[in-house]
Amino acid sequence: MYGDDPENVMYYLTVYNEPYQQPAEPENLDVDGLLRGLYRYREAEQGSGPRAQILVSGVTMPDALRAQEMLVAEWGVRADVWSATSWSELRREAVAVDRDNLLHPADEPRTPYVTEKLLDTEGPVVAVSDWMRAVPDQIRPWVPGDMVSLGTDGFGFSDTRPAARRYFLVDAESIVVGTLAALARKGQVERSVVTEAARTYRIDDVSAAGPQLSESGDA
């Protein structure tokens, strides 16, 4: 906004009424992906077993990172965690690509960014947001393979934040069960495993959700 080469820049500050620690910038940060709306924040551990992709935004990132650890330690599932810095930007770019392809049918078709990033990944995509599921669902048409969304649909529930996240099924335990359920639909884990996880974590019981002050934070 000032100087010899001014540009219009908007800054905003998000204030949240909960302890929340921002992690250090990851090594080899994919800056292009961060700016375009999606980058892989933490890869899964090496090894065998079912794979999955967890796409997460905002304050739900700590729960996704904890779910990643629980999945591999307790269920033998390796999941990559992706930071979705802008669901709407991903959709905006994909719509523009579709329009360009329609207007120029003789040219080599372009591939939307979100499709390109997820094309060679393994397993179902589990998209998690602290917003309504309609927010991550914006990118569903361009996600290759299966995708399931978890979000805070509904209103009129007032309790602690852990209880609210359990109620809306966006806490770490719910992400684990949602991922296992997506894998079960593909025949990669037994349905009994999903049932066992749901019962173990008591995801239908908001009183079973305790405070989780993770050292991880938003990406």
N, C-alpha and C positions, 0 to 999 in steps of 0.2 A: 504494500500500500504506500510505501515511502521509498525514497532513494532514486537512483538513476534508472532502474528497471522495475517500476512498480507493478504489482499484480494484485488482483482481488483475492484475498485469503480470508476464510472464515474460521475462527477458532471457537470451540465450545468446551465447556467443562461439565462433566457429569458428576453430580453429588449423590452419594448412595449412603443410606443409613445403616451400614453394616461394615464390620472390619473386612477389608479387601486389599490384598497385597498384589501389586503389579510386579510380575517377574521381569528379570533382565531380558534384554533382546536376545533371542536365540542365535546361536552361531549360524553363519551362512544364511541369514535371513533372506527370504525370497521377497525382495522389495517390490518387484513387479507384481507378484501375486497379491501382496498386501494391498497395493493400490487398486488392483483390478477386482478385488472382492474375495479371493480365496487362496490360501496357501497352506501347505502341510506344516503344522506346528510341531508335532512330535510323531515320529515313525514308530511303528510297532517293533517289539523285540524280534530278533531273528529266531527262527524255529519252525516247527511244523504245526499243523492244526488249522482250523477254520480261520478265515480272515474277514474283517469288516472295516468299514470306513465311517468314522464319526465326524460329522460336520457340525460345528458349534459356534455360537456367537455370544458376545457380551458376557454378562455375569454368570452364565452357565458354564463357562470354560473350566473353572476348578472342578465342578462335578464331572465333566467329561474326562478330564485327566485322571481323576480318581477312578472313574468307571473303566478306563483303559487299564489301569493297574489291577483292578479287581477281576476283569475279564481274563487276563492272562494267568494271574495267580490262582484263581479259584475255578476257572472253567476251561482253561487251555485255549482261549480265543485271543488272537492277536488283532488289535485294531489300531489303525492310524487315526490320529486326531488332527483335523483340519480346522483352521481358524477362518470362519466366514465373516470377513470384515464388512461385507455389504451384500446382503441377499438381493437388494433392489438393483445394485450396480451389475451384478451377475445377470439378472434378468434383462436389464436395459441393453446390455451388450449382446445378449443372445437374440433378443427381438430384432435388433439392428442387423445382425448377421443374417437372420432369416429373411428380412426384408431385402437385403442386398442380394442374397441368393435368388430370390423370386424375381427381382428386377433384372438380373443378369444371368439367365439360365444357360447361356453358352459358355460362361466362365467356369473355371474349376470351383466347386462349392467350397465356401469357407466353413470352418468349424467353430461353434461358440466356445469361448474360453473355458467355461465350466465343464463342457463335454470333453474338451481336450485334456483337462487336468485329471479327470476321473476315468477316462477311457481305458487305461491300462491297469487300473487298480483291481484288487480282488475283493469279492464279497459284497453284501448289500450295503447301501448307504443309509445311515441313521442321522437325520438332520434334527438338531436340538436347539431350541431357542427359548428365551424367557418371554418372548412374545407369543401371540396366537400362532397356531400351526400354519395359518394362511401365509405367514411371512416366509418361512423356509419353503413352503409349497410353491412359491413363485418360480423356483428353478426346476421343479419336477419334470417338465417336458424335455429338458435338455440333460437330465442325468441318465447316463447309460446304466441299464440294469435296474434292479429293484431299489426302491427308496421308501423309507417310512419316516414320518415327522412326529416329533414330540414337542408340545408347546402348551402354553397356559390358557387354553380355551375355557371360557366360563367366567363367572364373577360371583360376588357375594360370599367369598370365603375369607375369613379374617383369623389369623393365628400367627405363630412364629414363622420366620422365613423357612426353616427346615420343614415344618409341617406343611406350609403352603406348597413348597416344591414337591413334597411327597404327594400331596393331594392332586396336583396337576401332572404328576408323573414325569418330572424333569430333573429329579435329583440323581445322584450317581447310581443308586440301586435300581432306579427305574430305567436308566439308560442301559444298564447291564441286562435287565430283563428284556427290554425292547430290542436290544441287539441279538440276544439269544433267540427271541421269537422270530426275528427276521431270518436268522440262519436256519431255524427249524422249518420255516416255510420253503426254504430252498433244499431241505433234506440234508443239511450239513451238521445238524445236531438233532438229538431226539427230542420229541415234545415233552417227554418226562423231565428233561433237563430244565426246560423253561418253567415247568410247574414247580420243580424243586427250588429254583432260584427265587421265584415269586413268594413261595412259602418261607424260605430262609430269611429273606429280607423284609417280609411282611409289608409288601408295597401297598396293600389295601388298608393299612393302618397308619394314620397320620401320627398317632402317639408313639409309633416306633421310630420316627425320624428324630434323631438327636442333632445337636449343633455340630457342624463340621467346619472348623476354621482351618481351611487348607492353606498351605504355604504357596500354592499355585495361584495364578490370577488370570486375568484376561490377557488375550494375546492380540 
